[in-house]
Amino acid sequence: MFLGNYINGQFVKVKPGEKSGEWRAKSPADLSDELGVVAYSFSAVDEAVSAAEGARVAWRKLAVTERAALLKRYQEQLRLREKEFCNLIAREVGKPIWEGRTEVTAMVNKVDITIEESLKLVQSFDIPNIMADTTGSCRYRPHGVMAVIGPFNFPGHLPNGHIVPALLTGNTVVFKPSEKTPAVGQLMAECFHAAGIPPGVFNLLQGEKEVGRRLSVHPAVSGVLFTGSYEVGTRIKQDTLQQHWKILALEMGGKNSTIVWSDADVELAVYETLVSGFITAGQRCSATSRVIVHQSLLEKFIERLHERAKAFKIGHWSDDPFMGPLIDSSAVDRYLKFIGVAAREGCELIMRGKALEHSRQGFYVTPSIAWVRSPSLEHTKKSVFQQTELFAPALAVLGVASLEEAILQANETQYGLVASVFSKSRAVFEECREGLEVGLVNWNKSTVGASSRLPFGGFKKSGNHFPTALTSTLYCASPVSSLELSAPPSAEALAKNSVGLNWFSD
């Protein structure tokens, strides 16, 4: 049952006369599994931002130890409701329960990592005698009201990764979850409420795209922390173009490559590639999309990839599958359209993705593997299939003859999030790490499964140089520098040491 928006410390249902719209939330894994009707109101945007603005000064003045203590209480609520979170994530996203568990674990761990490690990045510091008899100091100041706009694929973990550092550094938050996963957002609000977070410090707004737009452009919002597609991130940038003072931390998409070199462990590379390509039905910004294989291994690799891909269990989250459904019907239509694009561009479809009939009506599909038969850089540059983030279980495999060519191929896409390199040689890995235009380069590990104890962010269309995870506190606070004289000299003494000043002469 949906409780409405969470504003100023309480859940508030949208009244019929205030309603701007509504939708019926259903599980993508079983369309007969309805989570309820979600109503939203444009007027609630002003109410939520006003509540956050009203709570901002008191929350900022609270000692960081007190803010940390409240976040630890929120963490305890996450632990207490872990099973509920797992089931809700599975229902709303269609992910298997085991994926839900890893997501909740990441949410719990984020609190400790932020308090114990990320906070160090914005600690105050002093420099004695930075000038004669002068102390230099730096203090970090929160921005104010932060809008957090979440995605559907990790409806708890990814917005939590913005919310926790924003609150710890002294900002207040208005969170709009994806309209595809409103229930997980509500459960997070319930946890903050049970933890005793002061009214107005954390607020929840349900709604569709227009609610997110109005929240982003609100004049009292100091920053927008977003995780989602490049297209939506670009719209946020365009909408706030005249509000240049706003912090925009945009974590966007990926078209991620795995390089399998001639000395690679083929079985390991096949396993990691399949997992990273098809986990969460490919609905991860870090999912592997392109596999660049040394030509001496190409046919063997494709054969093993095809063979192993047939063994995936696809199904309803309660049946313990590896892969669940796509999020909605438009995602299915888009996926199938791009399989056709791959074929028209000359790819050989080793495994052709299709809609999958299931005993429960949902948005199930099978994975696809496309062998790129024209692996030139010019073809890659013009290929719609190889340039577009599909957010679906689709792999493109191509062969190369040199490491230089592999790196050039990986860099030819418009995204730059993460890449993996499979090789026994550290020299090969180091050359790739130096040459690849991505924010993360993994060695003998897949492109998925990043650590919150490291920065996470990409280049080009993947982000705007505000990486999340460990470094998230850096976009939640700004440095304020001071030059301090505790025992200042007299104006007369200063004037005597200044050239051309005769203020104190008789």
TAKA-V618865 format. One record per residue. N is the residue number from 0. RES is the residue in one small letter. OMEGA is omega in whole degrees, -180 to 180 (* if undefined). Layout:
N_RES_OMEGA / N_RES_OMEGA
//
This chain:
0_m_-179 / 1_f_-173 / 2_l_-178 / 3_g_177 / 4_n_175 / 5_y_-173 / 6_i_175 / 7_n_172 / 8_g_178 / 9_q_175 / 10_f_-177 / 11_v_178 / 12_k_178 / 13_v_180 / 14_k_-177 / 15_p_-179 / 16_g_-179 / 17_e_-171 / 18_k_176 / 19_s_180 / 20_g_178 / 21_e_174 / 22_w_-179 / 23_r_-178 / 24_a_179 / 25_k_177 / 26_s_176 / 27_p_179 / 28_a_-179 / 29_d_-174 / 30_l_175 / 31_s_179 / 32_d_-178 / 33_e_178 / 34_l_177 / 35_g_179 / 36_v_-179 / 37_v_177 / 38_a_178 / 39_y_-177 / 40_s_177 / 41_f_-179 / 42_s_180 / 43_a_179 / 44_v_178 / 45_d_-178 / 46_e_-178 / 47_a_180 / 48_v_177 / 49_s_178 / 50_a_180 / 51_a_179 / 52_e_180 / 53_g_-179 / 54_a_-169 / 55_r_-173 / 56_v_-179 / 57_a_180 / 58_w_179 / 59_r_-177 / 60_k_177 / 61_l_179 / 62_a_-178 / 63_v_177 / 64_t_179 / 65_e_176 / 66_r_179 / 67_a_180 / 68_a_178 / 69_l_177 / 70_l_175 / 71_k_176 / 72_r_173 / 73_y_178 / 74_q_180 / 75_e_176 / 76_q_176 / 77_l_180 / 78_r_-178 / 79_l_-175 / 80_r_-177 / 81_e_-178 / 82_k_179 / 83_e_177 / 84_f_-178 / 85_c_-179 / 86_n_-178 / 87_l_176 / 88_i_180 / 89_a_-179 / 90_r_-174 / 91_e_-176 / 92_v_-176 / 93_g_-179 / 94_k_174 / 95_p_-180 / 96_i_-178 / 97_w_176 / 98_e_177 / 99_g_180 / 100_r_180 / 101_t_179 / 102_e_180 / 103_v_176 / 104_t_179 / 105_a_178 / 106_m_179 / 107_v_-177 / 108_n_-178 / 109_k_-179 / 110_v_-180 / 111_d_-179 / 112_i_-179 / 113_t_-179 / 114_i_-171 / 115_e_-174 / 116_e_-176 / 117_s_-177 / 118_l_180 / 119_k_-177 / 120_l_-180 / 121_v_178 / 122_q_176 / 123_s_174 / 124_f_179 / 125_d_177 / 126_i_179 / 127_p_176 / 128_n_176 / 129_i_168 / 130_m_-178 / 131_a_178 / 132_d_-175 / 133_t_175 / 134_t_173 / 135_g_180 / 136_s_176 / 137_c_176 / 138_r_-179 / 139_y_-175 / 140_r_176 / 141_p_-177 / 142_h_-178 / 143_g_179 / 144_v_-180 / 145_m_174 / 146_a_177 / 147_v_-179 / 148_i_-170 / 149_g_178 / 150_p_-179 / 151_f_-168 / 152_n_171 / 153_f_-169 / 154_p_177 / 155_g_-172 / 156_h_-174 / 157_l_175 / 158_p_176 / 159_n_179 / 160_g_173 / 161_h_-172 / 162_i_-176 / 163_v_178 / 164_p_178 / 165_a_180 / 166_l_-177 / 167_l_-179 / 168_t_172 / 169_g_175 / 170_n_167 / 171_t_-168 / 172_v_165 / 173_v_-175 / 174_f_171 / 175_k_176 / 176_p_174 / 177_s_176 / 178_e_178 / 179_k_-179 / 180_t_-177 / 181_p_-174 / 182_a_178 / 183_v_176 / 184_g_178 / 185_q_-180 / 186_l_175 / 187_m_178 / 188_a_177 / 189_e_179 / 190_c_177 / 191_f_179 / 192_h_-180 / 193_a_179 / 194_a_179 / 195_g_178 / 196_i_-177 / 197_p_-180 / 198_p_177 / 199_g_-178 / 200_v_175 / 201_f_180 / 202_n_-179 / 203_l_175 / 204_l_171 / 205_q_178 / 206_g_179 / 207_e_-169 / 208_k_-175 / 209_e_176 / 210_v_178 / 211_g_179 / 212_r_-179 / 213_r_177 / 214_l_-178 / 215_s_-175 / 216_v_-178 / 217_h_-175 / 218_p_-180 / 219_a_177 / 220_v_-176 / 221_s_-179 / 222_g_178 / 223_v_180 / 224_l_-169 / 225_f_169 / 226_t_-178 / 227_g_-175 / 228_s_176 / 229_y_-177 / 230_e_-180 / 231_v_177 / 232_g_178 / 233_t_178 / 234_r_177 / 235_i_178 / 236_k_-179 / 237_q_-178 / 238_d_-177 / 239_t_-175 / 240_l_-180 / 241_q_177 / 242_q_-171 / 243_h_-178 / 244_w_-177 / 245_k_171 / 246_i_174 / 247_l_174 / 248_a_-172 / 249_l_176 / 250_e_-169 / 251_m_-165 / 252_g_178 / 253_g_170 / 254_k_-160 / 255_n_-177 / 256_s_169 / 257_t_177 / 258_i_178 / 259_v_-173 / 260_w_-170 / 261_s_-179 / 262_d_-176 / 263_a_168 / 264_d_-172 / 265_v_-178 / 266_e_177 / 267_l_-179 / 268_a_178 / 269_v_-179 / 270_y_-177 / 271_e_180 / 272_t_-180 / 273_l_179 / 274_v_-176 / 275_s_178 / 276_g_-170 / 277_f_177 / 278_i_-177 / 279_t_-177 / 280_a_179 / 281_g_-175 / 282_q_175 / 283_r_178 / 284_c_-180 / 285_s_-179 / 286_a_175 / 287_t_179 / 288_s_-176 / 289_r_179 / 290_v_-175 / 291_i_-168 / 292_v_174 / 293_h_-172 / 294_q_179 / 295_s_-179 / 296_l_-166 / 297_l_-176 / 298_e_178 / 299_k_-179 / 300_f_-179 / 301_i_179 / 302_e_-180 / 303_r_179 / 304_l_180 / 305_h_-178 / 306_e_-178 / 307_r_-177 / 308_a_179 / 309_k_-174 / 310_a_-179 / 311_f_173 / 312_k_-180 / 313_i_179 / 314_g_-178 / 315_h_-175 / 316_w_-178 / 317_s_-179 / 318_d_177 / 319_d_178 / 320_p_168 / 321_f_-173 / 322_m_176 / 323_g_-176 / 324_p_164 / 325_l_-169 / 326_i_-179 / 327_d_-175 / 328_s_179 / 329_s_177 / 330_a_177 / 331_v_-179 / 332_d_-179 / 333_r_179 / 334_y_-178 / 335_l_177 / 336_k_-177 / 337_f_171 / 338_i_175 / 339_g_177 / 340_v_180 / 341_a_180 / 342_a_-179 / 343_r_179 / 344_e_174 / 345_g_177 / 346_c_172 / 347_e_-177 / 348_l_177 / 349_i_174 / 350_m_-176 / 351_r_178 / 352_g_180 / 353_k_174 / 354_a_-174 / 355_l_175 / 356_e_-177 / 357_h_180 / 358_s_173 / 359_r_-179 / 360_q_180 / 361_g_-174 / 362_f_-176 / 363_y_175 / 364_v_172 / 365_t_180 / 366_p_178 / 367_s_175 / 368_i_-179 / 369_a_177 / 370_w_-179 / 371_v_-175 / 372_r_178 / 373_s_-171 / 374_p_177 / 375_s_178 / 376_l_179 / 377_e_178 / 378_h_179 / 379_t_-179 / 380_k_-177 / 381_k_-174 / 382_s_176 / 383_v_-179 / 384_f_-177 / 385_q_-179 / 386_q_-172 / 387_t_173 / 388_e_-175 / 389_l_-176 / 390_f_-177 / 391_a_-175 / 392_p_-176 / 393_a_177 / 394_l_171 / 395_a_-177 / 396_v_178 / 397_l_-178 / 398_g_177 / 399_v_-177 / 400_a_-177 / 401_s_179 / 402_l_176 / 403_e_179 / 404_e_179 / 405_a_180 / 406_i_178 / 407_l_178 / 408_q_-179 / 409_a_-178 / 410_n_-173 / 411_e_178 / 412_t_-178 / 413_q_-180 / 414_y_180 / 415_g_-176 / 416_l_-173 / 417_v_175 / 418_a_176 / 419_s_179 / 420_v_177 / 421_f_-179 / 422_s_175 / 423_k_-173 / 424_s_174 / 425_r_179 / 426_a_177 / 427_v_179 / 428_f_-178 / 429_e_178 / 430_e_178 / 431_c_-180 / 432_r_179 / 433_e_-171 / 434_g_-175 / 435_l_-178 / 436_e_-178 / 437_v_-180 / 438_g_179 / 439_l_176 / 440_v_-178 / 441_n_-178 / 442_w_-180 / 443_n_172 / 444_k_-176 / 445_s_-180 / 446_t_-178 / 447_v_175 / 448_g_-180 / 449_a_178 / 450_s_177 / 451_s_178 / 452_r_175 / 453_l_174 / 454_p_176 / 455_f_179 / 456_g_-175 / 457_g_-179 / 458_f_178 / 459_k_-176 / 460_k_-177 / 461_s_-178 / 462_g_-178 / 463_n_172 / 464_h_170 / 465_f_-177 / 466_p_-180 / 467_t_179 / 468_a_-174 / 469_l_-173 / 470_t_-176 / 471_s_179 / 472_t_-176 / 473_l_176 / 474_y_179 / 475_c_-179 / 476_a_180 / 477_s_179 / 478_p_174 / 479_v_-177 / 480_s_179 / 481_s_166 / 482_l_-168 / 483_e_174 / 484_l_-179 / 485_s_179 / 486_a_-174 / 487_p_176 / 488_p_178 / 489_s_178 / 490_a_180 / 491_e_179 / 492_a_178 / 493_l_-178 / 494_a_-179 / 495_k_-180 / 496_n_-178 / 497_s_-179 / 498_v_172 / 499_g_178 / 500_l_179 / 501_n_-173 / 502_w_-173 / 503_f_178 / 504_s_-178 / 505_d_*
//
